[in-house]
Amino acid sequence: MKIIPYSNVSGSSGGIAVLKVENYLYTAGGDTLCVYDVSRAAKPRLLRRMSGFGFGRQLAAANGKLYLTARNFGLWILSLEDPASPKKIGRFDSIELATGIAASGDFVFVTHRIFGIEIIDCSDSQRPRHCAMIRTDEAQSACFDSGLLYVGDWG
């Protein structure tokens, strides 16, 4: 394993969430989403900085889409048709503060502090729709794998 020394990437700041998809790294924090080219891991390069997302918390990707939870700003849906330059294609007002997220196919699982997990069908990205709720004590994060949803819950 090659060890790469720690260093700040020029122009980066405030990243709370990170997600790597192929040779791209997406970061979110505050009102900003950034895209980096990480094809050369030791020399990440900022490609794009976007604003207007509210309080970016966590990221997930599935089916060529990037999903961003943004607390009281709900769920943002972006197209990764051009992964270096994601485009906003939809937004969903979640039932409460959108914190964590997991995605599988066209379904997105958004965690909430009070109401648990909201399941959203994003097959129509411009008109996502609420499908169901799973009650938990205080869901903060989620991961979907092999047909199972894992939830980080403070309760």
C-alpha angles and dihedrals in degrees: 000000000000114000115218115200118241116259139154116254111236111256096015125123142143099024113165098163129040130184128175118208112179107304095347130088118201120199129185132188135142108344096333139095117189131192121207131187105229098173084119100045095197091052110043113184125208109233104171141004118198129184137190100079103113113220106355111207114162140000137215134172134205137149094008093308133113117213124200127188113210108181109236090009090065124209126345121201120203132182117238093195084121101028092194091058113031117197125215107242105161149000133204127202102225120210093251142352105332107222116153132025144194128176136200122175107317094338124096125193112207118190122217132195096232110015101043121224125355116202113212128189107220098176086118100045093192092053109031114180136209113247108173149329131236112201119227133157101253115339115198106164141011142196127191120205135155094352094311129110114212116198131196103217125179093204 
